[in-house]
Amino acid sequence: MSEGVASPAGRQLRDLTPVEARVLAVLVEKQATVPDTYPMSLNALQSGCNQKTARDPVMALTEPQILAALDELKSLSLVGEVSGSRVVRYDHNLPRGLGVPGAAGALLATLMLRGPQTAAELRANAERLHRFADVSSVEGFLEELAEKTPPRVIKLARAPGARESRWTHLLCGPVDPALLVQSAGTSNTSHGSSSDEELALLRAEQRQMQAELARLRTQVAKLAGELGVSLDDT
């Protein structure tokens, strides 16, 4: 049994459930990627939790599940409820709640959203949450997180043939040894060479560019509608 995460006052808190981790990580992600809709409504939060892309594992959470997770996260001082709107909205308190800097919070959120990753993959996947200068900067924050009491992350054993080790978070408790074996096998298959890792990074960057392009297209279409301009005529 792990010691759990720590509150701002130093009080030890229990491990998060996978649903709580997903809800918390989505709030961190969307604050950076869609600030216009943050704090988030329950409906938007559900959509973010159940995304088919940039999520490992993919989930299909219901509103009652998310509401229950929000209540628990509020009791742990990791999430707050924002009043003053017709729709109840929620924001996160991850950095202060866990006692970590914002850059480290971005790495934790990315690990909670996407599963175990190398430092290079984390740098690419967390870019919209925090832009790290280089991979060594990511590794520095990961090592600080690993040295905390209790530790927030752990470096997995490097699989045979793999060039880099992967990291995973510990906010949901200790890593299952069976999953470590499975993770090592996956790492050996997917990241067994330098070219494979470079390809993974390129794919991550491509996904980010596609998401940004989709967001820009939506904004252009909205603006065209407000101006009464048909995009088909341009």
NUKEDO-326126 format. One record per residue: residue in three letters; x, y, z of N, C-alpha, C in turn. Coordinates in nm, 2 decimals, m for minus. Atoms other than C-alpha are relative to their C-alpha. Layout:
BEGIN
> Ala, X, Y, Z, X, Y, Z, X, Y, Z
...
//
This chain:
BEGIN
> Met, 0.09, m0.12, 0.00, 0.00, 0.00, 0.00, 0.09, 0.12, 0.00
> Ser, m0.09, m0.11, 0.00, 0.15, 0.33, m0.09, m0.04, 0.10, 0.10
> Glu, 0.03, m0.10, m0.10, 0.16, 0.63, 0.14, m0.10, 0.11, m0.05
> Gly, 0.10, m0.09, 0.05, m0.06, 0.83, m0.09, 0.07, 0.14, m0.04
> Val, m0.05, m0.13, 0.03, m0.03, 1.19, m0.21, m0.01, 0.09, 0.12
> Ala, 0.00, m0.09, m0.11, 0.03, 1.48, 0.03, m0.08, 0.13, m0.02
> Ser, 0.07, m0.13, 0.01, m0.19, 1.78, 0.10, 0.09, 0.12, 0.02
> Pro, m0.09, m0.12, m0.02, m0.06, 2.14, 0.12, 0.05, 0.00, 0.14
> Ala, m0.04, 0.00, m0.14, m0.05, 2.10, 0.50, 0.08, m0.12, 0.04
> Gly, m0.09, 0.12, m0.03, 0.15, 1.78, 0.47, m0.07, m0.12, 0.04
> Arg, 0.08, 0.12, m0.04, m0.14, 1.55, 0.56, 0.01, m0.10, m0.12
> Gln, 0.00, 0.10, 0.10, m0.11, 1.22, 0.38, m0.14, m0.04, m0.05
> Leu, 0.12, 0.03, 0.06, m0.39, 1.15, 0.14, 0.00, m0.14, m0.07
> Arg, 0.01, 0.13, 0.06, m0.51, 0.83, m0.01, 0.04, 0.00, m0.15
> Asp, m0.03, 0.00, 0.14, m0.42, 0.71, m0.36, m0.13, 0.04, m0.08
> Leu, 0.11, m0.04, 0.08, m0.64, 0.84, m0.64, m0.05, m0.13, m0.08
> Thr, 0.05, 0.10, 0.09, m0.87, 0.61, m0.84, 0.03, 0.03, m0.14
> Pro, m0.02, m0.03, 0.14, m0.82, 0.58, m1.22, m0.09, 0.11, m0.05
> Val, 0.10, m0.10, 0.05, m1.14, 0.79, m1.27, 0.04, 0.13, 0.06
> Glu, m0.04, m0.13, m0.06, m1.02, 1.06, m1.03, 0.12, 0.05, m0.07
> Ala, m0.12, m0.04, 0.07, m0.68, 1.07, m1.20, m0.03, 0.05, m0.14
> Arg, 0.04, m0.05, 0.13, m0.85, 1.11, m1.54, m0.06, 0.13, 0.01
> Val, 0.07, m0.13, m0.02, m1.07, 1.39, m1.42, 0.09, 0.11, 0.03
> Leu, m0.10, m0.10, m0.04, m0.79, 1.58, m1.26, 0.09, 0.03, m0.11
> Ala, m0.09, m0.03, 0.12, m0.56, 1.54, m1.56, m0.06, 0.07, m0.11
> Val, 0.07, m0.08, 0.10, m0.82, 1.66, m1.80, m0.02, 0.14, 0.03
> Leu, 0.01, m0.14, m0.04, m0.87, 1.97, m1.60, 0.13, 0.08, m0.02
> Val, m0.13, m0.06, 0.02, m0.50, 2.04, m1.61, 0.02, 0.02, m0.15
> Glu, m0.02, m0.01, 0.14, m0.49, 1.97, m1.98, m0.08, 0.11, m0.07
> Lys, 0.09, m0.10, 0.06, m0.79, 2.18, m2.08, 0.03, 0.14, 0.04
> Gln, m0.03, m0.14, m0.04, m0.68, 2.48, m1.88, 0.10, 0.06, m0.09
> Ala, m0.10, m0.05, 0.09, m0.38, 2.50, m2.11, m0.04, 0.00, m0.15
> Thr, 0.03, 0.01, 0.14, m0.53, 2.39, m2.44, m0.13, 0.07, m0.04
> Val, 0.13, m0.07, 0.03, m0.88, 2.55, m2.43, m0.03, 0.09, 0.11
> Pro, 0.02, m0.09, m0.11, m0.85, 2.83, m2.18, m0.14, 0.08, 0.00
> Asp, 0.13, m0.07, 0.02, m1.17, 3.00, m2.32, m0.11, m0.08, 0.07
> Thr, 0.11, 0.08, m0.06, m1.38, 2.71, m2.18, 0.04, m0.05, 0.14
> Tyr, m0.04, 0.04, m0.13, m1.20, 2.68, m1.85, m0.03, 0.11, 0.10
> Pro, 0.03, 0.13, m0.06, m1.31, 2.63, m1.57, m0.10, m0.07, m0.08
> Met, 0.07, 0.08, 0.09, m1.49, 2.34, m1.72, m0.14, m0.04, 0.06
> Ser, 0.13, 0.05, m0.03, m1.86, 2.24, m1.72, 0.01, m0.16, 0.01
> Leu, 0.00, 0.14, m0.01, m1.95, 1.88, m1.64, m0.01, m0.07, m0.14
> Asn, 0.01, 0.05, 0.14, m2.04, 1.82, m2.01, 0.13, 0.00, m0.07
> Ala, m0.13, m0.01, 0.06, m1.71, 1.95, m2.13, 0.10, m0.10, 0.06
> Leu, m0.09, 0.09, m0.07, m1.53, 1.75, m1.87, m0.02, m0.15, m0.04
> Gln, 0.03, 0.14, 0.04, m1.70, 1.43, m1.97, 0.06, m0.02, m0.14
> Ser, m0.06, 0.01, 0.14, m1.60, 1.49, m2.34, 0.15, m0.02, 0.01
> Gly, m0.15, 0.01, m0.02, m1.24, 1.54, m2.23, 0.04, m0.13, 0.05
> Cys, m0.03, 0.13, m0.06, m1.24, 1.23, m2.02, m0.01, m0.11, m0.10
> Asn, 0.03, 0.12, 0.09, m1.38, 1.01, m2.29, 0.06, 0.02, m0.14
> Gln, m0.07, m0.02, 0.13, m1.16, 1.14, m2.58, 0.06, m0.14, m0.05
> Lys, m0.06, 0.12, 0.06, m1.05, 0.86, m2.82, 0.15, 0.02, m0.03
> Thr, m0.14, m0.03, 0.03, m0.72, 1.03, m2.89, 0.08, 0.06, 0.12
> Ala, m0.08, m0.05, m0.11, m0.43, 1.11, m2.65, m0.05, m0.05, 0.13
> Arg, 0.05, 0.06, m0.12, m0.58, 0.88, m2.39, 0.05, m0.14, 0.01
> Asp, m0.04, 0.14, m0.02, m0.44, 0.56, m2.25, m0.01, m0.03, 0.15
> Pro, 0.09, 0.06, 0.10, m0.65, 0.39, m2.16, m0.12, 0.09, m0.04
> Val, 0.12, m0.07, 0.05, m0.96, 0.51, m2.35, m0.11, m0.04, 0.10
> Met, 0.11, 0.03, m0.10, m1.25, 0.54, m2.10, m0.14, 0.05, m0.06
> Ala, 0.14, m0.04, 0.04, m1.63, 0.58, m2.13, m0.07, 0.03, 0.13
> Leu, 0.05, m0.04, m0.13, m1.72, 0.76, m1.81, m0.13, 0.06, m0.01
> Thr, 0.13, m0.06, 0.00, m2.07, 0.85, m1.72, 0.00, 0.13, 0.09
> Glu, 0.01, m0.12, m0.08, m2.18, 1.18, m1.56, 0.00, m0.03, 0.15
> Pro, 0.00, 0.04, m0.14, m2.25, 1.01, m1.22, 0.14, m0.04, 0.05
> Gln, m0.13, 0.04, m0.04, m1.90, 0.86, m1.22, 0.09, 0.13, 0.01
> Ile, m0.08, m0.12, 0.00, m1.74, 1.20, m1.30, m0.04, 0.09, 0.12
> Leu, 0.04, m0.08, m0.11, m1.95, 1.38, m1.04, 0.05, m0.06, 0.13
> Ala, m0.05, 0.07, m0.12, m1.85, 1.12, m0.77, 0.15, 0.03, 0.01
> Ala, m0.15, m0.03, 0.00, m1.48, 1.17, m0.87, 0.02, 0.15, 0.04
> Leu, m0.02, m0.14, m0.03, m1.52, 1.55, m0.85, m0.02, 0.03, 0.15
> Asp, 0.03, m0.02, m0.14, m1.67, 1.53, m0.50, 0.12, m0.05, 0.08
> Glu, m0.11, 0.06, m0.07, m1.38, 1.31, m0.39, 0.13, 0.10, m0.01
> Leu, m0.11, m0.09, 0.03, m1.12, 1.54, m0.55, m0.02, 0.14, 0.07
> Lys, 0.02, m0.12, m0.08, m1.28, 1.84, m0.38, 0.03, m0.02, 0.14
> Ser, m0.03, 0.03, m0.14, m1.25, 1.67, m0.05, 0.15, m0.01, 0.03
> Leu, m0.14, 0.01, m0.01, m0.88, 1.62, m0.12, 0.07, 0.13, m0.04
> Ser, m0.05, m0.13, 0.03, m0.84, 1.99, m0.21, 0.08, 0.00, m0.13
> Leu, m0.07, 0.00, 0.14, m0.73, 1.90, m0.57, m0.09, 0.06, m0.10
> Val, 0.09, m0.06, 0.09, m1.04, 2.04, m0.74, m0.09, 0.10, 0.07
> Gly, 0.09, m0.10, m0.05, m1.26, 2.34, m0.68, m0.12, 0.02, m0.09
> Glu, 0.12, m0.03, 0.07, m1.61, 2.44, m0.78, m0.02, 0.15, m0.01
> Val, 0.01, m0.14, 0.03, m1.66, 2.78, m0.94, m0.15, 0.04, m0.01
> Ser, 0.14, m0.05, 0.00, m1.99, 2.97, m0.87, 0.00, 0.12, m0.08
> Gly, 0.02, m0.12, 0.08, m2.14, 3.27, m1.04, m0.04, m0.02, m0.14
> Ser, 0.04, 0.03, 0.14, m2.25, 3.10, m1.36, m0.12, m0.09, 0.01
> Arg, 0.12, 0.08, 0.00, m2.57, 2.93, m1.46, 0.04, m0.15, 0.00
> Val, m0.05, 0.13, 0.00, m2.36, 2.62, m1.52, 0.11, m0.02, 0.10
> Val, m0.11, 0.03, m0.10, m2.15, 2.47, m1.24, 0.13, m0.03, m0.08
> Arg, m0.13, 0.03, 0.07, m1.78, 2.47, m1.35, 0.10, m0.04, 0.11
> Tyr, m0.10, 0.05, m0.09, m1.48, 2.31, m1.20, 0.14, 0.04, m0.05
> Asp, m0.14, m0.03, 0.03, m1.11, 2.40, m1.18, 0.09, m0.09, 0.09
> His, m0.09, 0.09, m0.07, m0.80, 2.21, m1.06, 0.09, 0.08, 0.10
> Asn, m0.09, m0.06, m0.09, m0.56, 2.28, m0.78, 0.12, m0.10, 0.02
> Leu, m0.10, 0.11, m0.01, m0.30, 2.01, m0.87, 0.14, 0.05, 0.05
> Pro, m0.13, m0.04, m0.05, 0.03, 2.21, m0.82, 0.00, 0.02, 0.15
> Arg, 0.00, m0.03, m0.14, m0.06, 2.34, m0.48, m0.05, m0.12, 0.08
> Gly, 0.05, 0.12, m0.07, m0.25, 2.03, m0.38, 0.10, m0.11, 0.02
> Leu, m0.11, 0.10, m0.01, 0.05, 1.81, m0.45, 0.13, 0.06, 0.04
> Gly, m0.12, m0.07, m0.03, 0.31, 2.07, m0.37, 0.11, m0.02, m0.10
> Val, m0.10, 0.01, 0.11, 0.48, 2.06, m0.71, m0.01, 0.13, m0.09
> Pro, 0.01, m0.12, 0.09, 0.56, 2.34, m0.96, m0.08, m0.04, m0.12
> Gly, 0.09, 0.02, 0.12, 0.35, 2.39, m1.27, 0.05, m0.10, m0.10
> Ala, m0.06, 0.08, 0.10, 0.60, 2.22, m1.50, m0.01, m0.15, 0.04
> Ala, 0.01, 0.14, m0.04, 0.60, 1.90, m1.29, m0.15, m0.04, 0.00
> Gly, 0.14, 0.03, 0.01, 0.22, 1.92, m1.28, m0.04, m0.04, m0.14
> Ala, 0.03, 0.03, 0.14, 0.21, 1.92, m1.66, 0.05, m0.14, m0.03
> Leu, m0.06, 0.14, 0.02, 0.43, 1.60, m1.66, m0.09, m0.10, 0.07
> Leu, 0.09, 0.09, m0.07, 0.20, 1.43, m1.40, m0.13, m0.02, m0.08
> Ala, 0.13, 0.00, 0.07, m0.11, 1.52, m1.60, 0.02, m0.08, m0.13
> Thr, m0.03, 0.08, 0.12, 0.05, 1.38, m1.92, 0.01, m0.14, 0.02
> Leu, m0.01, 0.14, m0.04, 0.14, 1.06, m1.75, m0.14, m0.06, 0.03
> Met, 0.13, 0.05, m0.04, m0.21, 1.02, m1.61, m0.09, m0.01, m0.12
> Leu, 0.08, 0.00, 0.13, m0.36, 1.09, m1.96, 0.04, m0.11, m0.09
> Arg, m0.06, 0.08, 0.10, m0.13, 0.88, m2.17, 0.08, m0.13, 0.04
> Gly, m0.07, 0.12, m0.05, 0.03, 0.61, m1.95, 0.15, 0.02, m0.01
> Pro, m0.15, m0.01, m0.01, 0.41, 0.54, m1.92, 0.06, 0.05, m0.13
> Gln, m0.06, m0.06, 0.11, 0.63, 0.74, m2.15, 0.15, 0.03, 0.03
> Thr, m0.14, m0.04, m0.02, 1.00, 0.82, m2.21, 0.00, 0.15, 0.02
> Ala, m0.01, m0.14, m0.02, 1.13, 1.16, m2.12, m0.02, 0.08, m0.13
> Ala, 0.01, m0.07, 0.13, 1.15, 1.25, m2.49, m0.15, 0.00, m0.04
> Glu, 0.14, 0.01, 0.03, 0.79, 1.14, m2.54, m0.08, 0.10, 0.08
> Leu, 0.06, m0.09, m0.09, 0.68, 1.34, m2.24, 0.02, 0.15, m0.04
> Arg, m0.03, m0.13, 0.04, 0.85, 1.65, m2.37, m0.09, 0.04, m0.12
> Ala, 0.08, m0.02, 0.12, 0.66, 1.62, m2.70, m0.15, 0.01, 0.04
> Asn, 0.14, 0.01, m0.03, 0.32, 1.52, m2.55, m0.05, 0.11, 0.10
> Ala, 0.04, m0.10, m0.10, 0.33, 1.79, m2.27, 0.02, 0.14, m0.05
> Glu, m0.04, m0.13, 0.05, 0.43, 2.07, m2.50, m0.10, 0.11, 0.01
> Arg, 0.11, m0.10, m0.01, 0.09, 2.25, m2.50, m0.03, 0.03, 0.14
> Leu, 0.02, m0.03, m0.14, 0.08, 2.23, m2.12, 0.12, 0.08, 0.06
> His, m0.12, m0.07, m0.05, 0.44, 2.34, m2.06, 0.11, m0.03, m0.11
> Arg, m0.10, 0.02, 0.10, 0.72, 2.40, m2.31, 0.14, m0.02, 0.07
> Phe, m0.13, 0.03, m0.06, 1.04, 2.23, m2.18, 0.11, 0.03, m0.10
> Ala, m0.11, m0.04, 0.08, 1.37, 2.36, m2.31, 0.07, m0.12, m0.07
> Asp, m0.06, 0.12, 0.06, 1.51, 2.01, m2.37, m0.04, m0.12, 0.08
> Val, 0.03, 0.13, m0.07, 1.48, 1.64, m2.26, 0.06, 0.00, 0.14
> Ser, m0.07, 0.01, m0.13, 1.73, 1.69, m1.98, m0.08, 0.08, 0.10
> Ser, 0.09, m0.07, m0.09, 1.49, 1.95, m1.83, m0.11, m0.08, 0.05
> Val, 0.11, 0.09, m0.03, 1.21, 1.70, m1.84, 0.05, m0.10, 0.11
> Glu, m0.06, 0.10, m0.09, 1.44, 1.44, m1.67, 0.02, 0.06, 0.14
> Gly, m0.02, m0.06, m0.13, 1.53, 1.69, m1.40, m0.13, 0.01, 0.08
> Phe, 0.13, m0.01, m0.08, 1.16, 1.75, m1.30, m0.04, m0.14, 0.04
> Leu, 0.04, 0.14, m0.03, 1.10, 1.37, m1.32, 0.08, m0.05, 0.12
> Glu, m0.08, 0.05, m0.11, 1.39, 1.30, m1.09, m0.04, 0.07, 0.14
> Glu, 0.05, m0.07, m0.12, 1.26, 1.56, m0.84, m0.13, m0.06, 0.05
> Leu, 0.12, 0.07, m0.04, 0.92, 1.40, m0.85, 0.02, m0.14, 0.06
> Ala, m0.03, 0.13, m0.05, 1.07, 1.06, m0.79, 0.06, 0.00, 0.14
> Glu, m0.07, m0.01, m0.13, 1.27, 1.18, m0.49, m0.09, 0.06, 0.11
> Lys, 0.09, m0.06, m0.10, 0.97, 1.34, m0.31, m0.05, m0.11, 0.09
> Thr, 0.06, 0.09, m0.10, 0.81, 1.18, 0.00, m0.15, 0.03, 0.02
> Pro, m0.03, 0.13, 0.08, 0.60, 1.00, m0.11, 0.03, 0.04, m0.14
> Pro, m0.04, m0.03, 0.14, 0.74, 0.97, m0.46, m0.13, 0.01, m0.09
> Arg, 0.11, m0.02, 0.09, 0.51, 1.09, m0.74, 0.01, m0.08, m0.13
> Val, m0.02, 0.08, 0.12, 0.67, 0.90, m1.03, 0.11, m0.10, 0.03
> Ile, m0.10, 0.10, m0.01, 0.89, 0.60, m1.09, 0.06, m0.03, m0.14
> Lys, m0.07, 0.04, 0.13, 1.14, 0.51, m1.36, m0.01, m0.15, m0.02
> Leu, 0.01, 0.15, 0.02, 1.06, 0.17, m1.51, 0.13, m0.05, m0.05
> Ala, m0.12, 0.07, 0.05, 1.33, m0.08, m1.58, 0.00, 0.00, m0.16
> Arg, m0.01, 0.00, 0.15, 1.46, m0.05, m1.94, m0.01, m0.14, m0.05
> Ala, 0.02, 0.13, 0.06, 1.34, m0.33, m2.15, 0.12, m0.04, m0.09
> Pro, m0.11, 0.04, 0.08, 1.60, m0.54, m2.34, m0.01, 0.06, m0.15
> Gly, 0.01, m0.06, 0.14, 1.68, m0.36, m2.67, m0.05, 0.14, 0.00
> Ala, 0.05, m0.14, 0.00, 1.51, m0.04, m2.56, 0.11, 0.10, 0.02
> Arg, m0.10, m0.11, m0.01, 1.71, 0.28, m2.59, m0.02, 0.08, 0.13
> Glu, 0.03, m0.08, m0.12, 1.53, 0.47, m2.31, m0.10, m0.07, 0.09
> Ser, 0.09, 0.05, m0.10, 1.35, 0.39, m1.99, m0.13, 0.09, m0.01
> Arg, 0.12, m0.08, m0.01, 0.99, 0.50, m1.95, m0.03, 0.03, 0.15
> Trp, 0.05, m0.05, m0.13, 0.83, 0.68, m1.65, m0.14, m0.02, 0.01
> Thr, 0.14, 0.01, m0.03, 0.50, 0.63, m1.49, m0.03, 0.07, 0.13
> His, 0.04, m0.07, m0.13, 0.31, 0.82, m1.21, m0.04, m0.10, 0.10
> Leu, 0.04, 0.08, m0.11, 0.23, 0.68, m0.87, m0.12, 0.06, 0.08
> Leu, 0.11, m0.06, m0.07, m0.07, 0.89, m0.78, m0.12, m0.10, 0.02
> Cys, 0.10, 0.11, m0.02, m0.29, 0.58, m0.81, 0.05, m0.12, 0.08
> Gly, m0.05, 0.11, m0.07, m0.07, 0.37, m0.60, 0.12, m0.07, m0.06
> Pro, m0.11, 0.07, 0.06, 0.22, 0.13, m0.66, m0.03, m0.06, m0.13
> Val, 0.01, 0.07, 0.14, 0.28, m0.01, m1.01, m0.01, m0.15, 0.02
> Asp, 0.01, 0.14, 0.00, 0.16, m0.36, m1.05, 0.11, m0.07, m0.07
> Pro, m0.11, 0.07, 0.07, 0.46, m0.59, m1.12, m0.03, m0.06, m0.13
> Ala, 0.04, 0.06, 0.13, 0.26, m0.77, m1.39, 0.00, 0.11, m0.11
> Leu, 0.00, m0.10, 0.10, 0.21, m0.44, m1.56, 0.13, 0.05, m0.04
> Leu, m0.14, m0.04, 0.04, 0.58, m0.36, m1.54, 0.05, m0.10, m0.10
> Val, m0.05, 0.09, 0.10, 0.65, m0.68, m1.73, m0.07, 0.03, m0.13
> Gln, 0.07, m0.03, 0.12, 0.38, m0.60, m1.98, 0.05, 0.13, m0.07
> Ser, m0.05, m0.13, 0.05, 0.51, m0.24, m2.01, 0.14, m0.02, m0.06
> Ala, m0.13, 0.02, 0.06, 0.86, m0.37, m2.07, m0.01, m0.07, m0.13
> Gly, 0.02, 0.06, 0.13, 0.74, m0.59, m2.35, m0.04, 0.09, m0.10
> Thr, 0.04, m0.10, 0.10, 0.56, m0.31, m2.51, 0.11, 0.10, m0.04
> Ser, m0.11, m0.09, 0.02, 0.86, m0.08, m2.47, 0.10, m0.07, m0.10
> Asn, m0.10, 0.07, 0.09, 1.08, m0.35, m2.64, m0.05, 0.00, m0.14
> Thr, 0.06, 0.01, 0.13, 0.84, m0.37, m2.93, m0.01, 0.14, m0.07
> Ser, 0.03, m0.12, 0.06, 0.76, m0.01, m2.98, 0.11, 0.10, 0.00
> His, m0.11, m0.10, m0.02, 1.08, 0.17, m2.87, 0.13, m0.07, 0.00
> Gly, m0.12, 0.08, 0.00, 1.35, m0.09, m2.95, 0.11, 0.07, m0.08
> Ser, m0.11, m0.07, 0.07, 1.55, 0.15, m3.17, m0.02, 0.15, 0.00
> Ser, 0.00, m0.14, 0.00, 1.64, 0.51, m3.21, m0.10, 0.05, m0.10
> Ser, 0.10, m0.04, 0.10, 1.43, 0.53, m3.53, m0.14, m0.01, 0.05
> Asp, 0.13, 0.01, m0.05, 1.13, 0.40, m3.36, m0.04, 0.11, 0.10
> Glu, 0.03, m0.11, m0.10, 1.15, 0.66, m3.08, m0.02, 0.13, m0.08
> Glu, 0.01, m0.12, 0.08, 1.20, 0.94, m3.34, m0.14, 0.00, m0.07
> Leu, 0.13, 0.01, 0.07, 0.89, 0.81, m3.53, m0.11, 0.03, 0.10
> Ala, 0.10, m0.03, m0.10, 0.69, 0.82, m3.21, m0.01, 0.14, 0.03
> Leu, 0.00, m0.15, m0.02, 0.79, 1.18, m3.15, m0.06, 0.07, m0.11
> Leu, 0.06, m0.07, 0.12, 0.70, 1.28, m3.50, m0.15, m0.02, 0.00
> Arg, 0.15, 0.03, m0.01, 0.36, 1.11, m3.46, m0.07, 0.09, 0.10
> Ala, 0.06, m0.09, m0.10, 0.30, 1.30, m3.14, m0.01, 0.14, m0.04
> Glu, 0.01, m0.14, 0.05, 0.39, 1.63, m3.30, m0.10, 0.01, m0.10
> Gln, 0.10, m0.01, 0.10, 0.17, 1.55, m3.59, m0.14, 0.00, 0.06
> Arg, 0.13, m0.01, m0.07, m0.13, 1.48, m3.36, m0.02, 0.14, 0.06
> Gln, 0.02, m0.13, m0.05, m0.07, 1.81, m3.19, m0.03, 0.10, m0.10
> Met, 0.03, m0.09, 0.11, m0.06, 1.99, m3.52, m0.14, m0.01, m0.05
> Gln, 0.14, 0.03, 0.05, m0.38, 1.82, m3.63, m0.10, 0.06, 0.09
> Ala, 0.09, m0.05, m0.10, m0.55, 1.92, m3.31, m0.01, 0.15, m0.01
> Glu, 0.00, m0.15, 0.02, m0.44, 2.28, m3.35, m0.06, 0.05, m0.12
> Leu, 0.07, m0.04, 0.13, m0.55, 2.29, m3.71, m0.15, m0.01, 0.01
> Ala, 0.14, 0.01, m0.01, m0.89, 2.16, m3.62, m0.06, 0.11, 0.09
> Arg, 0.05, m0.12, m0.08, m0.92, 2.43, m3.35, m0.01, 0.13, m0.08
> Leu, m0.01, m0.12, 0.08, m0.82, 2.70, m3.59, m0.12, 0.00, m0.11
> Arg, 0.11, 0.01, 0.10, m1.07, 2.57, m3.85, m0.14, 0.04, 0.07
> Thr, 0.13, m0.02, m0.07, m1.35, 2.58, m3.59, m0.01, 0.15, 0.03
> Gln, 0.01, m0.14, m0.03, m1.26, 2.94, m3.50, m0.03, 0.08, m0.12
> Val, 0.02, m0.07, 0.12, m1.25, 3.05, m3.86, m0.15, m0.02, m0.05
> Ala, 0.14, 0.02, 0.04, m1.59, 2.89, m3.93, m0.09, 0.08, 0.09
> Lys, 0.09, m0.08, m0.09, m1.74, 3.06, m3.63, 0.01, 0.15, m0.03
> Leu, m0.01, m0.14, 0.04, m1.60, 3.40, m3.73, m0.07, 0.03, m0.13
> Ala, 0.06, m0.02, 0.13, m1.72, 3.35, m4.09, m0.15, 0.01, 0.02
> Gly, 0.15, 0.00, m0.03, m2.07, 3.27, m3.95, m0.04, 0.13, 0.06
> Glu, 0.04, m0.13, m0.06, m2.07, 3.59, m3.74, 0.00, 0.11, m0.10
> Leu, m0.01, m0.11, 0.10, m1.97, 3.80, m4.04, m0.09, m0.03, m0.12
> Gly, 0.09, 0.03, 0.11, m2.21, 3.63, m4.27, 0.07, m0.04, m0.13
> Val, m0.08, 0.03, 0.11, m1.94, 3.51, m4.50, 0.00, m0.15, m0.03
> Ser, m0.01, 0.14, 0.04, m1.95, 3.18, m4.69, 0.14, m0.04, m0.03
> Leu, m0.13, 0.05, 0.03, m1.63, 2.99, m4.68, 0.01, m0.07, m0.13
> Asp, 0.00, 0.06, 0.13, m1.73, 2.81, m4.99, 0.03, 0.09, m0.12
> Asp, m0.02, m0.10, 0.11, m1.70, 3.13, m5.19, 0.14, 0.05, 0.00
> Thr, m0.14, m0.05, m0.01, m1.34, 3.19, m5.08, 0.10, m0.10, m0.07
//
